[in-house]
Amino acid sequence: MTLRVVLQIIPFGDEDKAYEIDRLDISNFGSGEDSGFYKYQAKYRESTKEEYLPFVVKHFRDNGAWELVRLVLNKWKK
Protein backbone atom coordinates (compact mmCIF):
# COMPACT_ATOMS: atom_id res chain seq x y z
CA MET A 1 0.00 0.00 0.00
CA THR A 2 1.24 3.49 -0.81
CA LEU A 3 0.54 6.82 0.85
CA ARG A 4 0.99 9.67 -1.64
CA VAL A 5 1.64 13.29 -0.69
CA VAL A 6 1.26 15.72 -3.61
CA LEU A 7 2.29 19.38 -3.62
CA GLN A 8 0.47 21.58 -6.09
CA ILE A 9 0.55 25.18 -7.15
CA ILE A 10 -2.95 26.65 -7.45
CA PRO A 11 -2.52 29.98 -9.23
CA PHE A 12 -4.63 32.66 -7.56
CA GLY A 13 -6.89 29.93 -6.08
CA ASP A 14 -8.01 28.74 -9.54
CA GLU A 15 -8.31 24.94 -9.18
CA ASP A 16 -8.66 24.52 -12.96
CA LYS A 17 -5.09 25.81 -13.37
CA ALA A 18 -3.57 23.72 -10.55
CA TYR A 19 -0.43 21.76 -11.36
CA GLU A 20 1.75 19.34 -9.46
CA ILE A 21 5.27 20.37 -8.50
CA ASP A 22 6.38 17.53 -6.20
CA ARG A 23 5.26 14.08 -5.11
CA LEU A 24 6.28 11.79 -2.26
CA ASP A 25 5.16 8.14 -2.32
CA ILE A 26 5.61 6.24 0.95
CA SER A 27 5.20 2.47 0.55
CA ASN A 28 5.20 -0.24 3.16
CA PHE A 29 6.85 -3.61 2.93
CA GLY A 30 7.00 -6.42 5.44
CA SER A 31 4.28 -7.68 7.71
CA GLY A 32 4.58 -5.63 10.89
CA GLU A 33 6.18 -8.49 12.79
CA ASP A 34 8.36 -6.16 14.88
CA SER A 35 5.82 -5.35 17.66
CA GLY A 36 3.29 -3.90 15.20
CA PHE A 37 5.75 -1.57 13.47
CA TYR A 38 5.80 -1.61 9.68
CA LYS A 39 8.73 -0.66 7.47
CA TYR A 40 8.32 2.05 4.84
CA GLN A 41 10.43 3.37 1.99
CA ALA A 42 9.78 6.63 0.18
CA LYS A 43 10.16 7.68 -3.43
CA TYR A 44 10.46 11.37 -4.28
CA ARG A 45 9.55 12.93 -7.60
CA GLU A 46 10.20 16.49 -8.66
CA SER A 47 9.58 17.47 -12.27
CA THR A 48 11.47 14.83 -14.31
CA LYS A 49 13.65 13.62 -11.43
CA GLU A 50 12.58 10.54 -9.46
CA GLU A 51 14.53 8.73 -6.77
CA TYR A 52 14.09 6.38 -3.85
CA LEU A 53 15.21 7.90 -0.59
CA PRO A 54 18.18 5.97 0.88
CA PHE A 55 16.56 4.91 4.14
CA VAL A 56 13.70 2.98 5.69
CA VAL A 57 11.50 4.17 8.55
CA LYS A 58 9.54 2.09 11.04
CA HIS A 59 6.04 3.30 11.86
CA PHE A 60 3.23 2.01 14.06
CA ARG A 61 0.06 2.39 11.96
CA ASP A 62 -2.07 3.47 14.91
CA ASN A 63 0.00 6.70 15.01
CA GLY A 64 -1.62 7.85 11.76
CA ALA A 65 -0.62 9.00 8.31
CA TRP A 66 0.69 12.45 9.26
CA GLU A 67 3.08 10.92 11.77
CA LEU A 68 4.45 8.69 8.99
CA VAL A 69 4.94 11.72 6.74
CA ARG A 70 6.68 13.55 9.60
CA LEU A 71 9.03 10.58 10.19
CA VAL A 72 10.03 10.46 6.52
CA LEU A 73 10.55 14.22 6.22
CA ASN A 74 12.57 14.43 9.44
CA LYS A 75 14.88 11.61 8.39
CA TRP A 76 15.23 12.90 4.83
CA LYS A 77 16.20 16.46 5.72
CA LYS A 78 18.92 15.63 8.30
C-alpha positions in Angstrom: 0.0 0.0 0.0 1.2 3.5 -0.8 0.5 6.8 0.8 1.0 9.7 -1.6 1.6 13.3 -0.7 1.3 15.7 -3.6 2.3 19.4 -3.6 0.5 21.6 -6.1 0.5 25.2 -7.1 -3.0 26.6 -7.4 -2.5 30.0 -9.2 -4.6 32.7 -7.6 -6.9 29.9 -6.1 -8.0 28.7 -9.5 -8.3 24.9 -9.2 -8.7 24.5 -13.0 -5.1 25.8 -13.4 -3.6 23.7 -10.5 -0.4 21.8 -11.4 1.7 19.3 -9.5 5.3 20.4 -8.5 6.4 17.5 -6.2 5.3 14.1 -5.1 6.3 11.8 -2.3 5.2 8.1 -2.3 5.6 6.2 0.9 5.2 2.5 0.6 5.2 -0.2 3.2 6.8 -3.6 2.9 7.0 -6.4 5.4 4.3 -7.7 7.7 4.6 -5.6 10.9 6.2 -8.5 12.8 8.4 -6.2 14.9 5.8 -5.3 17.7 3.3 -3.9 15.2 5.8 -1.6 13.5 5.8 -1.6 9.7 8.7 -0.7 7.5 8.3 2.0 4.8 10.4 3.4 2.0 9.8 6.6 0.2 10.2 7.7 -3.4 10.5 11.4 -4.3 9.5 12.9 -7.6 10.2 16.5 -8.7 9.6 17.5 -12.3 11.5 14.8 -14.3 13.7 13.6 -11.4 12.6 10.5 -9.5 14.5 8.7 -6.8 14.1 6.4 -3.9 15.2 7.9 -0.6 18.2 6.0 0.9 16.6 4.9 4.1 13.7 3.0 5.7 11.5 4.2 8.6 9.5 2.1 11.0 6.0 3.3 11.9 3.2 2.0 14.1 0.1 2.4 12.0 -2.1 3.5 14.9 0.0 6.7 15.0 -1.6 7.8 11.8 -0.6 9.0 8.3 0.7 12.5 9.3 3.1 10.9 11.8 4.4 8.7 9.0 4.9 11.7 6.7 6.7 13.5 9.6 9.0 10.6 10.2 10.0 10.5 6.5 10.5 14.2 6.2 12.6 14.4 9.4 14.9 11.6 8.4 15.2 12.9 4.8 16.2 16.5 5.7 18.9 15.6 8.3 
